[in-house]
């Protein structure tokens, strides 16, 4: 491999390491409540910057659940869900392309033995496997983005299945974040309602792949 090909990968890896170190040193600043307050203060630019921040966080392996909860706290249950889904989809696409074209060696090391299961699953079921993995995430969201980049699935089937099947998780964590904001503001009834709705959506999403498999088996 030539130095011209190695240099972009090395620079990207160094950037990821530097940003990951910064994230580790500023955990308090990145709590959902702190993120929500920061984005709320940005005014009209807040939605755009939030989506970009979510996508960058996904590439840097930052927990998606915390980002989604921040979106719910900052933008409410409806707009928060839409912005969380947009950021998660953009981040999923960026990580997938980075794994496929720039960081294959690093991804193989990080994903480890789970990569074989991803490859086998995609070979057997294609985008259906991606959909099931999104709904019932045995592998964390951020690592799954990278791992699927090393399979043979096409980019658009991957992105379409990911976007569609991340909707339940986006709704659930957004509503949990909104419930946290309402609880902090003293709206206990609203907080309880949205917290229960969020947990209910998570539970439904966990059982949905099994239900689909049973329907396909009996069809």
N, CA, C and O of each residue as an XYZ file, in Angstrom:
876
protein
N       0.845     -1.187      0.000
C       0.000      0.000      0.000
C       0.885      1.243      0.000
O       1.827      1.324      0.788
N       0.598      2.221     -0.878
C       1.436      3.406     -1.007
C       1.177      4.381      0.132
O       0.148      4.319      0.804
N       2.153      5.299      0.338
C       1.996      6.299      1.391
C       0.830      7.224      1.097
O       0.197      7.734      2.022
N       0.531      7.454     -0.200
C      -0.599      8.297     -0.549
C      -1.915      7.678     -0.098
O      -2.844      8.396      0.274
N      -2.001      6.359     -0.128
C      -3.217      5.676      0.317
C      -3.284      5.562      1.835
O      -4.369      5.585      2.415
N      -2.123      5.441      2.481
C      -2.085      5.259      3.940
C      -2.365      6.563      4.672
O      -3.010      6.551      5.721
N      -1.892      7.692      4.140
C      -1.964      8.967      4.857
C      -3.392      9.372      5.227
O      -3.617      9.742      6.380
N      -4.378      9.323      4.309
C      -5.736      9.713      4.718
C      -6.294      8.838      5.838
O      -6.986      9.335      6.726
N      -5.997      7.542      5.799
C      -6.481      6.647      6.851
C      -5.827      6.976      8.187
O      -6.482      6.958      9.229
N      -4.533      7.274      8.148
C      -3.825      7.605      9.374
C      -4.353      8.902      9.977
O      -4.549      8.997     11.188
N      -4.581      9.896      9.128
C      -5.091     11.172      9.626
C      -6.495     11.015     10.219
O      -6.805     11.598     11.257
N      -7.335     10.227      9.554
C      -8.678      9.989     10.079
C      -8.623      9.265     11.418
O      -9.365      9.607     12.339
N      -7.748      8.267     11.532
C      -7.621      7.527     12.784
C      -7.136      8.441     13.906
O      -7.637      8.361     15.027
N      -6.158      9.314     13.614
C      -5.656     10.251     14.623
C      -6.741     11.228     15.057
O      -6.839     11.577     16.234
N      -7.563     11.669     14.093
C      -8.650     12.576     14.434
C      -9.665     11.894     15.350
O     -10.142     12.494     16.313
N      -9.985     10.656     15.050
C     -10.934      9.910     15.877
C     -10.389      9.716     17.286
O     -11.117      9.871     18.266
N      -9.100      9.374     17.384
C      -8.484      9.182     18.707
C      -8.512     10.483     19.502
O      -8.826     10.476     20.692
N      -8.184     11.601     18.849
C      -8.159     12.889     19.534
C      -9.557     13.285     20.018
O      -9.722     13.735     21.152
N     -10.552     13.117     19.160
C     -11.910     13.483     19.555
C     -12.459     12.544     20.629
O     -13.187     12.977     21.521
N     -12.109     11.260     20.541
C     -12.540     10.311     21.564
C     -11.934     10.667     22.921
O     -12.602     10.563     23.950
N     -10.668     11.088     22.920
C     -10.029     11.509     24.165
C     -10.710     12.749     24.744
O     -10.890     12.864     25.957
N     -11.087     13.674     23.856
C     -11.791     14.869     24.332
C     -13.134     14.503     24.936
O     -13.519     15.036     25.977
N     -13.852     13.590     24.283
C     -15.147     13.147     24.810
C     -15.000     12.512     26.190
O     -15.811     12.752     27.085
N     -13.947     11.691     26.352
C     -13.720     11.029     27.640
C     -13.422     12.037     28.743
O     -13.781     11.818     29.900
N     -12.757     13.157     28.384
C     -12.387     14.167     29.373
C     -13.519     15.144     29.668
O     -13.415     15.938     30.603
N     -14.592     15.102     28.893
C     -15.684     16.063     29.072
C     -17.030     15.340     29.198
O     -18.025     15.762     28.607
N     -17.053     14.270     29.955
C     -18.287     13.498     30.092
C     -19.413     14.323     30.715
O     -20.569     14.192     30.312
N     -19.088     15.172     31.696
C     -20.129     15.960     32.357
C     -20.789     16.929     31.383
O     -21.999     17.147     31.435
N     -19.985     17.506     30.499
C     -20.508     18.446     29.508
C     -21.434     17.740     28.525
O     -22.343     18.358     27.970
N     -21.202     16.438     28.309
C     -21.957     15.689     27.317
C     -23.128     14.908     27.906
O     -23.691     14.043     27.234
N     -23.497     15.197     29.136
C     -24.703     14.594     29.710
C     -25.920     15.099     28.936
O     -25.897     16.225     28.440
N     -26.997     14.286     28.817
C     -28.163     14.722     28.047
C     -28.695     16.088     28.444
O     -29.047     16.879     27.569
N     -28.765     16.391     29.735
C     -29.291     17.687     30.167
C     -28.397     18.834     29.721
O     -28.892     19.886     29.316
N     -27.072     18.639     29.794
C     -26.141     19.679     29.364
C     -26.192     19.883     27.853
O     -26.159     21.016     27.373
N     -26.272     18.780     27.104
C     -26.389     18.893     25.654
C     -27.674     19.608     25.263
O     -27.668     20.451     24.366
N     -28.768     19.278     25.925
C     -30.046     19.910     25.608
C     -29.985     21.417     25.844
O     -30.457     22.193     25.013
N     -29.410     21.837     26.966
C     -29.309     23.263     27.260
C     -28.444     23.980     26.231
O     -28.753     25.101     25.827
N     -27.367     23.337     25.810
C     -26.459     23.955     24.832
C     -27.149     24.136     23.487
O     -27.035     25.198     22.875
N     -27.866     23.116     23.017
C     -28.538     23.222     21.727
C     -29.698     24.206     21.776
O     -29.942     24.915     20.800
N     -30.411     24.265     22.883
C     -31.523     25.204     23.010
C     -31.027     26.644     22.891
O     -31.723     27.502     22.349
N     -29.829     26.901     23.396
C     -29.271     28.255     23.360
C     -28.809     28.678     21.972
O     -28.496     29.852     21.773
N     -28.757     27.779     21.020
C     -28.260     28.105     19.684
C     -29.308     28.732     18.772
O     -28.975     29.245     17.704
N     -30.560     28.694     19.184
C     -31.603     29.320     18.385
C     -31.905     28.549     17.111
O     -32.012     27.322     17.127
N     -32.044     29.288     15.989
C     -32.460     28.690     14.729
C     -31.492     27.680     14.149
O     -31.899     26.807     13.383
N     -30.219     27.780     14.498
C     -29.216     26.840     13.994
C     -29.193     25.529     14.773
O     -28.525     24.575     14.376
N     -29.911     25.490     15.861
C     -29.833     24.324     16.743
C     -30.173     23.011     16.045
O     -29.432     22.045     16.223
N     -31.265     22.912     15.249
C     -31.579     21.615     14.625
C     -30.477     21.110     13.702
O     -30.117     19.933     13.743
N     -29.934     22.013     12.858
C     -28.880     21.599     11.919
C     -27.640     21.139     12.670
O     -27.067     20.094     12.362
N     -27.234     21.925     13.651
C     -26.027     21.576     14.399
C     -26.233     20.319     15.225
O     -25.297     19.545     15.431
N     -27.459     20.112     15.701
C     -27.717     18.887     16.460
C     -27.572     17.659     15.575
O     -26.944     16.679     15.974
N     -28.149     17.703     14.374
C     -28.056     16.557     13.462
C     -26.600     16.258     13.132
O     -26.188     15.098     13.125
N     -25.818     17.305     12.859
C     -24.399     17.112     12.549
C     -23.648     16.556     13.755
O     -22.798     15.678     13.611
N     -23.960     17.066     14.940
C     -23.307     16.575     16.154
C     -23.655     15.116     16.403
O     -22.792     14.328     16.791
N     -24.903     14.755     16.185
C     -25.329     13.364     16.353
C     -24.541     12.465     15.395
O     -24.038     11.414     15.792
N     -24.440     12.890     14.127
C     -23.731     12.082     13.136
C     -22.263     11.914     13.504
O     -21.716     10.816     13.400
N     -21.629     12.993     13.932
C     -20.218     12.915     14.337
C     -20.069     12.022     15.557
O     -19.127     11.235     15.644
N     -20.998     12.142     16.500
C     -20.969     11.268     17.675
C     -21.074      9.808     17.307
O     -20.418      8.962     17.914
N     -21.905      9.501     16.306
C     -22.038      8.117     15.857
C     -20.727      7.607     15.275
O     -20.329      6.471     15.535
N     -20.063      8.436     14.494
C     -18.777      8.041     13.911
C     -17.733      7.828     15.000
O     -16.855      6.975     14.865
N     -17.827      8.604     16.084
C     -16.858      8.511     17.176
C     -17.253      7.500     18.254
O     -16.644      7.454     19.323
N     -18.272      6.693     17.968
C     -18.718      5.635     18.888
C     -19.316      6.170     20.177
O     -19.285      5.493     21.204
N     -19.865      7.389     20.134
C     -20.528      7.932     21.314
C     -21.891      7.257     21.460
O     -22.551      7.019     20.449
N     -22.341      6.938     22.683
C     -23.615      6.223     22.862
C     -24.794      6.956     22.224
O     -25.091      8.095     22.583
N     -25.455      6.304     21.287
C     -26.556      6.925     20.568
C     -27.737      7.220     21.489
O     -28.456      8.197     21.280
N     -27.940      6.386     22.501
C     -29.073      6.590     23.405
C     -28.984      7.950     24.100
O     -29.997      8.632     24.258
N     -27.781      8.344     24.516
C     -27.619      9.635     25.187
C     -27.901     10.787     24.239
O     -28.527     11.774     24.627
N     -27.439     10.670     22.990
C     -27.699     11.717     22.009
C     -29.192     11.830     21.721
O     -29.723     12.933     21.597
N     -29.868     10.687     21.615
C     -31.309     10.707     21.349
C     -32.076     11.305     22.528
O     -33.042     12.042     22.329
N     -31.660     10.999     23.732
C     -32.304     11.582     24.901
C     -32.086     13.091     24.952
O     -32.981     13.841     25.343
N     -30.893     13.531     24.557
C     -30.636     14.970     24.494
C     -31.544     15.636     23.473
O     -32.037     16.741     23.697
N     -31.764     14.954     22.339
C     -32.671     15.491     21.328
C     -34.085     15.647     21.852
O     -34.748     16.643     21.565
N     -34.555     14.664     22.623
C     -35.879     14.765     23.209
C     -35.978     15.887     24.223
O     -36.983     16.597     24.279
N     -34.932     16.048     25.025
C     -34.931     17.106     26.031
C     -34.872     18.498     25.396
O     -35.471     19.443     25.908
N     -34.150     18.619     24.286
C     -33.960     19.923     23.660
C     -35.104     20.306     22.737
O     -35.491     21.474     22.697
N     -35.660     19.343     21.986
C     -36.601     19.670     20.916
C     -38.001     19.084     21.103
O     -38.881     19.322     20.275
N     -38.218     18.333     22.162
C     -39.539     17.775     22.395
C     -39.734     16.432     21.722
O     -38.846     15.968     21.006
N     -40.886     15.791     21.938
C     -41.078     14.424     21.471
C     -41.199     14.274     19.958
O     -40.777     13.254     19.413
N     -41.767     15.271     19.258
C     -41.976     15.134     17.810
C     -40.742     15.561     17.031
O     -40.155     14.757     16.307
N     -40.346     16.817     17.173
C     -39.164     17.294     16.454
C     -37.908     16.577     16.926
O     -36.994     16.335     16.138
N     -37.862     16.238     18.201
C     -36.706     15.501     18.711
C     -36.565     14.155     18.024
O     -35.457     13.746     17.677
N     -37.690     13.455     17.824
C     -37.637     12.160     17.148
C     -37.141     12.302     15.715
O     -36.294     11.526     15.271
N     -37.662     13.289     14.989
C     -37.253     13.498     13.600
C     -35.776     13.858     13.483
O     -35.078     13.351     12.605
N     -35.300     14.729     14.364
C     -33.900     15.139     14.318
C     -32.976     14.005     14.768
O     -31.895     13.823     14.208
N     -33.403     13.244     15.779
C     -32.611     12.086     16.211
C     -32.470     11.072     15.083
O     -31.385     10.543     14.841
N     -33.574     10.808     14.399
C     -33.535      9.840     13.300
C     -32.653     10.338     12.158
O     -31.912      9.559     11.559
N     -32.731     11.633     11.855
C     -31.883     12.194     10.797
C     -30.403     12.079     11.160
O     -29.588     11.685     10.326
N     -30.056     12.421     12.399
C     -28.666     12.316     12.831
C     -28.168     10.895     12.867
O     -27.037     10.616     12.470
N     -29.017      9.982     13.349
C     -28.625      8.578     13.421
C     -28.419      7.988     12.029
O     -27.493      7.205     11.814
N     -29.285      8.365     11.080
C     -29.156      7.858      9.720
C     -27.908      8.413      9.049
O     -27.179      7.673      8.388
N     -27.655      9.709      9.212
C     -26.459     10.314      8.637
C     -25.196      9.693      9.230
O     -24.248      9.396      8.504
N     -25.184      9.499     10.540
C     -24.029      8.884     11.189
C     -23.828      7.449     10.773
O     -22.695      7.002     10.593
N     -24.939      6.708     10.615
C     -24.838      5.317     10.181
C     -24.236      5.227      8.784
O     -23.406      4.359      8.514
N     -24.654      6.124      7.901
C     -24.102      6.125      6.548
C     -22.638      6.491      6.521
O     -21.854      5.876      5.798
N     -22.254      7.500      7.312
C     -20.856      7.935      7.331
C     -19.939      6.842      7.880
O     -18.869      6.597      7.323
N     -20.346      6.188      8.963
C     -19.520      5.130      9.548
C     -19.403      3.934      8.606
O     -18.335      3.334      8.485
N     -20.499      3.594      7.944
C     -20.497      2.491      6.978
C     -19.482      2.761      5.867
O     -18.686      1.884      5.530
N     -19.502      3.961      5.299
C     -18.583      4.301      4.207
C     -17.137      4.368      4.697
O     -16.217      3.973      3.981
N     -16.939      4.870      5.922
C     -15.579      4.921      6.474
C     -15.012      3.522      6.639
O     -13.844      3.277      6.337
N     -15.849      2.597      7.123
C     -15.388      1.215      7.294
C     -15.077      0.571      5.952
O     -14.077     -0.134      5.819
N     -15.904      0.801      4.981
C     -15.742      0.130      3.687
C     -14.532      0.650      2.907
O     -13.863     -0.123      2.222
N     -14.247      1.951      3.005
C     -13.240      2.529      2.121
C     -11.985      3.034      2.824
O     -10.971      3.275      2.169
N     -12.035      3.201      4.164
C     -10.897      3.824      4.834
C     -10.339      3.029      6.014
O      -9.130      3.058      6.244
N     -11.174      2.328      6.763
C     -10.763      1.836      8.080
C     -11.051      0.350      8.278
O     -11.391     -0.060      9.387
N     -10.927     -0.451      7.251
C     -11.296     -1.859      7.351
C     -10.500     -2.589      8.431
O     -11.071     -3.357      9.204
N      -9.200     -2.360      8.491
C      -8.367     -3.043      9.478
C      -8.752     -2.694     10.898
O      -8.849     -3.577     11.751
N      -8.974     -1.414     11.165
C      -9.362     -0.975     12.509
C     -10.710     -1.571     12.899
O     -10.899     -1.998     14.038
N     -11.650     -1.599     11.947
C     -12.984     -2.133     12.239
C     -12.909     -3.621     12.551
O     -13.562     -4.085     13.486
N     -12.126     -4.375     11.788
C     -11.997     -5.814     12.062
C     -11.475     -6.050     13.470
O     -11.936     -6.952     14.169
N     -10.504     -5.230     13.885
C      -9.941     -5.383     15.235
C     -10.971     -5.020     16.290
O     -11.072     -5.698     17.313
N     -11.736     -3.961     16.058
C     -12.672     -3.479     17.069
C     -13.907     -4.369     17.178
O     -14.364     -4.661     18.283
N     -14.447     -4.800     16.047
C     -15.650     -5.623     16.069
C     -15.339     -7.049     16.504
O     -16.159     -7.692     17.158
N     -14.138     -7.555     16.140
C     -13.690     -8.860     16.602
C     -14.505    -10.006     16.036
O     -14.867    -10.003     14.859
N     -14.796    -10.997     16.889
C     -15.481    -12.203     16.458
C     -16.900    -11.976     15.985
O     -17.468    -12.824     15.297
N     -17.488    -10.830     16.348
C     -18.852    -10.559     15.920
C     -18.946    -10.271     14.427
O     -20.033    -10.331     13.852
N     -17.806     -9.957     13.788
C     -17.831     -9.658     12.368
C     -18.282    -10.862     11.554
O     -19.021    -10.713     10.581
N     -17.840    -12.058     11.949
C     -18.244    -13.259     11.228
C     -19.745    -13.445     11.240
O     -20.329    -13.850     10.235
N     -20.390    -13.150     12.385
C     -21.841    -13.275     12.464
C     -22.544    -12.261     11.568
O     -23.567    -12.566     10.954
N     -21.984    -11.051     11.498
C     -22.568    -10.038     10.627
C     -22.484    -10.463      9.167
O     -23.462    -10.374      8.425
N     -21.309    -10.925      8.766
C     -21.121    -11.341      7.375
C     -22.058    -12.493      7.034
O     -22.712    -12.483      5.991
N     -22.118    -13.488      7.923
C     -22.982    -14.645      7.674
C     -24.449    -14.236      7.619
O     -25.208    -14.725      6.782
N     -24.841    -13.338      8.515
C     -26.227    -12.896      8.536
C     -26.621    -12.140      7.281
O     -27.696    -12.366      6.726
N     -25.750    -11.239      6.831
C     -26.040    -10.475      5.616
C     -26.040    -11.384      4.396
O     -26.876    -11.233      3.505
N     -25.090    -12.340      4.354
C     -25.053    -13.277      3.223
C     -26.351    -14.085      3.143
O     -26.841    -14.377      2.052
N     -26.902    -14.441      4.303
C     -28.097    -15.285      4.320
C     -29.385    -14.497      4.101
O     -30.300    -14.980      3.434
N     -29.467    -13.266      4.666
C     -30.745    -12.564      4.690
C     -30.718    -11.172      4.084
O     -31.780    -10.574      3.910
N     -29.549    -10.626      3.754
C     -29.482     -9.299      3.152
C     -29.999     -8.213      4.082
O     -29.668     -8.181      5.267
N     -30.820     -7.321      3.523
C     -31.287     -6.187      4.322
C     -32.210     -6.625      5.455
O     -32.367     -5.899      6.437
N     -32.825     -7.812      5.332
C     -33.658     -8.302      6.435
C     -32.827     -8.474      7.713
O     -33.310     -8.220      8.817
N     -31.593     -8.903      7.550
C     -30.711     -9.066      8.712
C     -30.391     -7.700      9.323
O     -30.371     -7.546     10.544
N     -30.142     -6.715      8.462
C     -29.867     -5.360      8.953
C     -31.062     -4.845      9.756
O     -30.895     -4.258     10.826
N     -32.265     -5.071      9.229
C     -33.473     -4.623      9.918
C     -33.589     -5.269     11.297
O     -33.876     -4.592     12.284
N     -33.365     -6.586     11.359
C     -33.465     -7.281     12.642
C     -32.397     -6.809     13.620
O     -32.661     -6.667     14.814
N     -31.188     -6.566     13.114
C     -30.093     -6.106     13.981
C     -30.369     -4.722     14.539
O     -29.958     -4.415     15.658
N     -31.059     -3.880     13.777
C     -31.421     -2.549     14.267
C     -32.517     -2.624     15.320
O     -32.482     -1.896     16.312
N     -33.479     -3.496     15.108
C     -34.595     -3.584     16.043
C     -34.196     -4.260     17.353
O     -34.698     -3.902     18.419
N     -33.296     -5.236     17.271
C     -32.868     -5.971     18.465
C     -31.342     -5.931     18.508
O     -30.688     -6.909     18.146
N     -30.768     -4.802     18.949
C     -29.324     -4.570     18.793
C     -28.456     -5.389     19.743
O     -28.166     -4.953     20.857
N     -28.041     -6.575     19.301
C     -27.075     -7.367     20.070
C     -25.720     -6.661     20.066
O     -24.991     -6.689     21.057
N     -25.393     -6.027     18.933
C     -24.180     -5.227     18.805
C     -24.577     -3.763     18.919
O     -25.555     -3.359     18.290
N     -23.860     -2.946     19.697
C     -24.215     -1.536     19.844
C     -24.311     -0.820     18.497
O     -23.621     -1.162     17.537
N     -25.183      0.178     18.459
C     -25.474      0.928     17.234
C     -24.211      1.374     16.506
O     -24.069      1.132     15.307
N     -23.292      2.023     17.220
C     -22.122      2.599     16.559
C     -21.217      1.527     15.956
O     -20.746      1.675     14.828
N     -20.974      0.448     16.704
C     -20.142     -0.631     16.166
C     -20.838     -1.356     15.022
O     -20.184     -1.810     14.083
N     -22.159     -1.467     15.098
C     -22.898     -2.124     14.025
C     -22.750     -1.359     12.715
O     -22.629     -1.965     11.651
N     -22.759     -0.031     12.791
C     -22.551      0.781     11.583
C     -21.245      0.409     10.898
O     -21.205      0.193      9.687
N     -20.190      0.337     11.676
C     -18.869      0.013     11.117
C     -18.816     -1.431     10.637
O     -18.324     -1.708      9.543
N     -19.320     -2.348     11.452
C     -19.238     -3.765     11.101
C     -19.956     -4.081      9.801
O     -19.447     -4.848      8.985
N     -21.139     -3.499      9.596
C     -21.885     -3.760      8.371
C     -21.193     -3.193      7.140
O     -21.456     -3.629      6.019
N     -20.311     -2.222      7.348
C     -19.546     -1.695      6.220
C     -18.587     -2.699      5.628
O     -18.138     -2.525      4.496
N     -18.259     -3.752      6.366
C     -17.341     -4.780      5.868
C     -18.080     -5.987      5.282
O     -17.449     -6.959      4.866
N     -19.400     -5.928      5.249
C     -20.166     -6.975      4.574
C     -20.377     -6.570      3.120
O     -19.925     -5.509      2.690
N     -21.065     -7.424      2.369
C     -21.243     -7.154      0.950
C     -22.571     -6.477      0.621
O     -22.924     -6.349     -0.551
N     -23.300     -6.047      1.632
C     -24.568     -5.393      1.380
C     -24.331     -4.042      0.706
O     -23.348     -3.364      1.004
N     -25.229     -3.650     -0.203
C     -25.132     -2.361     -0.856
C     -25.436     -1.221      0.103
O     -26.124     -1.404      1.107
N     -24.916     -0.042     -0.219
C     -25.080      1.108      0.672
C     -26.550      1.490      0.836
O     -27.006      1.687      1.962
N     -27.296      1.598     -0.252
C     -28.681      2.078     -0.159
C     -29.610      1.083      0.516
O     -30.435      1.505      1.326
N     -29.525     -0.223      0.232
C     -30.342     -1.158      1.026
C     -30.004     -1.095      2.517
O     -30.889     -1.161      3.370
N     -28.707     -0.964      2.815
C     -28.280     -0.838      4.217
C     -28.881      0.411      4.849
O     -29.431      0.350      5.948
N     -28.777      1.546      4.157
C     -29.239      2.805      4.741
C     -30.756      2.827      4.870
O     -31.288      3.321      5.864
N     -31.463      2.287      3.859
C     -32.913      2.267      3.935
C     -33.431      1.403      5.075
O     -34.321      1.811      5.821
N     -32.860      0.192      5.205
C     -33.276     -0.697      6.290
C     -32.918     -0.103      7.650
O     -33.680     -0.217      8.610
N     -31.746      0.533      7.719
C     -31.321      1.136      8.986
C     -32.252      2.269      9.394
O     -32.695      2.331     10.541
N     -32.553      3.172      8.449
C     -33.400      4.324      8.769
C     -34.791      3.867      9.216
O     -35.328      4.369     10.203
N     -35.365      2.917      8.487
C     -36.715      2.460      8.827
C     -36.756      1.781     10.192
O     -37.689      1.989     10.967
N     -35.753      0.978     10.480
C     -35.795      0.164     11.700
C     -35.145      0.844     12.902
O     -35.134      0.286     13.999
N     -34.603      2.048     12.701
C     -34.161      2.848     13.843
C     -35.275      3.737     14.374
O     -35.107      4.401     15.397
N     -36.421      3.753     13.680
C     -37.526      4.606     14.122
C     -37.998      4.254     15.538
O     -38.153      5.166     16.351
N     -38.235      2.971     15.876
C     -38.688      2.683     17.251
C     -37.698      3.144     18.320
O     -38.098      3.723     19.330
N     -36.404      2.888     18.099
C     -35.415      3.319     19.078
C     -35.350      4.827     19.194
O     -35.205      5.360     20.294
N     -35.456      5.523     18.065
C     -35.434      6.993     18.098
C     -36.626      7.524     18.890
O     -36.482      8.430     19.711
N     -37.797      6.957     18.637
C     -38.993      7.381     19.386
C     -38.803      7.119     20.878
O     -39.058      7.998     21.702
N     -38.357      5.922     21.224
C     -38.267      5.535     22.634
C     -37.297      6.429     23.405
O     -37.653      6.975     24.449
N     -36.080      6.578     22.897
C     -35.091      7.353     23.647
C     -35.390      8.847     23.620
O     -35.071      9.562     24.570
N     -36.008      9.324     22.528
C     -36.423     10.723     22.499
C     -37.468     10.989     23.566
O     -37.389     11.983     24.288
N     -38.439     10.106     23.665
C     -39.483     10.281     24.667
C     -38.932     10.159     26.076
O     -39.384     10.862     26.979
N     -37.967      9.282     26.276
C     -37.346      9.192     27.600
C     -36.603     10.482     27.948
O     -36.649     10.946     29.088
N     -35.919     11.057     26.956
C     -35.247     12.332     27.189
C     -36.231     13.448     27.505
O     -35.993     14.271     28.390
N     -37.341     13.466     26.769
C     -38.380     14.474     27.039
C     -38.993     14.262     28.420
O     -39.291     15.224     29.127
N     -39.181     12.998     28.799
C     -39.707     12.702     30.133
C     -38.769     13.221     31.218
O     -39.217     13.742     32.240
N     -37.458     13.075     30.986
C     -36.498     13.598     31.946
C     -36.585     15.109     32.078
O     -36.486     15.648     33.180
N     -36.772     15.802     30.940
C     -36.906     17.264     30.989
C     -38.154     17.677     31.761
O     -38.121     18.606     32.568
N     -39.259     16.972     31.501
C     -40.506     17.305     32.192
C     -40.415     17.012     33.690
O     -40.960     17.753     34.508
N     -39.724     15.928     34.041
C     -39.554     15.607     35.457
C     -38.747     16.683     36.155
O     -39.059     17.071     37.281
N     -37.697     17.172     35.482
C     -36.867     18.223     36.074
C     -37.654     19.525     36.240
O     -37.392     20.307     37.154
N     -38.635     19.747     35.331
C     -39.431     20.973     35.395
C     -40.642     20.831     36.313
O     -41.392     21.791     36.485
N     -40.849     19.658     36.905
C     -41.963     19.452     37.816
C     -43.205     18.876     37.185
O     -44.227     18.731     37.857
N     -43.144     18.539     35.885
C     -44.313     17.952     35.225
C     -44.324     16.445     35.392
O     -44.067     15.706     34.441
N     -44.616     15.997     36.575
C     -44.498     14.565     36.893
C     -45.433     13.693     36.063
O     -45.036     12.617     35.616
N     -46.680     14.143     35.849
C     -47.635     13.326     35.101
C     -47.176     13.122     33.659
O     -47.217     12.007     33.139
N     -46.735     14.211     33.013
C     -46.235     14.116     31.637
C     -44.984     13.253     31.577
O     -44.813     12.444     30.664
N     -44.110     13.438     32.565
C     -42.867     12.663     32.601
C     -43.159     11.173     32.701
O     -42.561     10.374     31.980
N     -44.063     10.797     33.578
C     -44.395      9.378     33.746
C     -45.008      8.816     32.472
O     -44.676      7.709     32.050
N     -45.917      9.594     31.855
C     -46.573      9.111     30.642
C     -45.574      8.851     29.522
O     -45.609      7.796     28.888
N     -44.687      9.806     29.278
C     -43.730      9.636     28.185
C     -42.662      8.595     28.517
O     -42.173      7.907     27.621
N     -42.299      8.475     29.775
C     -41.342      7.437     30.158
C     -41.931      6.047     29.915
O     -41.250      5.161     29.399
N     -43.192      5.864     30.288
C     -43.836      4.570     30.067
C     -44.009      4.287     28.575
O     -43.822      3.153     28.135
N     -44.364      5.306     27.797
C     -44.488      5.125     26.356
C     -43.157      4.735     25.733
O     -43.095      3.845     24.886
N     -42.082      5.414     26.163
C     -40.758      5.101     25.638
C     -40.335      3.688     25.957
O     -39.822      2.978     25.092
N     -40.546      3.273     27.192
C     -40.187      1.907     27.577
C     -41.049      0.884     26.839
O     -40.580     -0.198     26.488
N     -42.310      1.236     26.610
C     -43.184      0.328     25.876
C     -42.735      0.134     24.437
O     -42.772     -0.980     23.917
N     -42.308      1.219     23.791
C     -41.810      1.122     22.412
C     -40.550      0.271     22.358
O     -40.386     -0.535     21.442
N     -39.654      0.442     23.333
C     -38.442     -0.384     23.374
C     -38.785     -1.859     23.517
O     -38.191     -2.709     22.854
N     -39.741     -2.159     24.382
C     -40.148     -3.548     24.563
C     -40.759     -4.132     23.299
O     -40.476     -5.274     22.936
N     -41.596     -3.349     22.630
C     -42.209     -3.819     21.389
C     -41.156     -4.063     20.317
O     -41.216     -5.060     19.598
N     -40.195     -3.154     20.210
C     -39.141     -3.308     19.202
C     -38.313     -4.560     19.452
O     -37.854     -5.198     18.504
N     -38.115     -4.920     20.724
C     -37.317     -6.103     21.037
C     -38.014     -7.388     20.598
O     -37.352     -8.357     20.228
N     -39.355     -7.401     20.636
C     -40.097     -8.604     20.259
C     -40.446     -8.649     18.772
O     -40.793     -9.711     18.254
N     -40.361     -7.521     18.084
C     -40.797     -7.470     16.695
C     -40.039     -8.423     15.776
O     -40.677     -9.082     14.954
N     -38.690     -8.534     15.869
C     -37.997     -9.483     14.982
C     -38.480    -10.921     15.157
O     -38.599    -11.651     14.173
N     -38.756    -11.336     16.379
C     -39.245    -12.694     16.609
C     -40.612    -12.895     15.979
O     -40.890    -13.948     15.404
N     -41.468    -11.880     16.090
C     -42.783    -11.985     15.498
C     -42.699    -12.102     13.979
O     -43.422    -12.888     13.367
N     -41.806    -11.311     13.375
C     -41.647    -11.348     11.927
C     -41.126    -12.713     11.495
O     -41.601    -13.271     10.505
N     -40.146    -13.263     12.233
C     -39.611    -14.581     11.878
C     -40.699    -15.658     11.953
O     -40.752    -16.541     11.097
N     -41.552    -15.594     12.954
C     -42.622    -16.576     13.086
C     -43.615    -16.456     11.937
O     -44.078    -17.463     11.401
N     -43.940    -15.223     11.560
C     -44.863    -15.026     10.442
C     -44.262    -15.542      9.138
O     -44.954    -16.150      8.322
N     -42.960    -15.291      8.951
C     -42.299    -15.777      7.731
C     -42.213    -17.298      7.711
O     -42.288    -17.921      6.652
N     -42.056    -17.889      8.897
C     -41.953    -19.353      8.969
C     -43.280    -20.031      8.687
O     -43.316    -21.130      8.135
N     -44.374    -19.379      9.065
C     -45.690    -19.991      8.862
C     -46.309    -19.637      7.511
O     -47.324    -20.205      7.107
N     -45.660    -18.662      6.807
C     -46.221    -18.215      5.521
C     -46.005    -19.281      4.438
O     -46.408    -19.087      3.292
